[in-house]
Amino acid sequence: MVFFWPFWWYGQYALWSLVWDLAGIILFVVFLYLFFHNGVRLYPHRQNEACEILKRRYAAGEISKEEYEEIKRDLNCK
């Protein structure tokens, strides 16, 4: 009888190899989903630094309240 399984001549080792390959692919996809879905930033300190500069410029009177609110919204500052 001819099996349609591509690695039928390896026996059970091919099955375990397939299981581990699928597990690795699933874990990789889960990692990518969590990394990009949660909005992980590679350089979070740079965003905080930009917000601090924005606050200083507003406090010094260099920019108006409207400009401050617009830039704050663009930078997603708290």
C-alpha positions in Angstrom: 0.0 0.0 0.0 1.3 3.4 -0.9 0.9 6.2 1.6 0.4 9.7 0.6 2.4 10.9 3.6 5.6 12.4 2.1 8.0 10.8 4.7 6.4 7.4 5.2 9.7 5.7 4.9 11.1 7.4 8.1 8.3 6.0 10.3 7.6 7.8 13.6 10.6 10.1 13.3 9.0 12.0 10.5 5.8 12.5 12.5 7.7 13.9 15.5 9.7 16.1 13.1 6.5 17.5 11.6 5.1 18.1 15.1 8.2 20.0 16.2 8.3 22.0 13.0 4.6 23.0 13.4 5.2 23.9 17.1 8.1 26.1 16.1 6.1 27.9 13.4 3.2 28.4 15.8 5.5 29.8 18.5 7.1 32.1 16.0 3.8 33.4 14.8 2.6 34.0 18.4 5.8 35.9 19.1 5.3 38.1 16.1 1.7 38.7 17.0 2.5 39.7 20.6 5.5 41.8 19.5 3.6 43.9 17.0 0.1 43.8 18.5 1.1 45.2 21.9 2.9 48.1 20.3 6.3 47.2 21.6 8.7 50.0 20.8 12.3 49.3 20.1 13.4 52.6 21.6 10.7 53.7 24.1 13.1 56.2 25.8 13.1 58.3 22.5 9.4 58.8 22.7 9.6 59.9 26.3 12.5 62.2 25.4 10.4 63.8 22.6 7.5 64.4 25.0 9.8 66.0 27.5 11.2 68.3 24.9 7.6 69.2 23.8 6.7 70.0 27.5 9.7 72.2 27.9 9.0 74.1 24.7 5.4 74.7 25.8 6.5 75.8 29.2 9.0 78.2 27.7 6.3 79.7 25.5 7.9 78.6 22.2 4.7 77.0 21.0 1.0 77.7 21.4 -1.5 75.5 23.2 -3.0 74.3 19.9 0.4 73.4 18.6 1.2 71.6 21.8 -2.0 69.6 21.7 -1.5 68.6 18.1 2.1 67.5 18.5 1.2 65.7 21.8 -1.5 63.8 19.9 0.9 62.9 17.1 3.6 61.6 19.5 1.0 59.8 21.7 2.3 61.5 24.8 0.5 61.0 28.1 
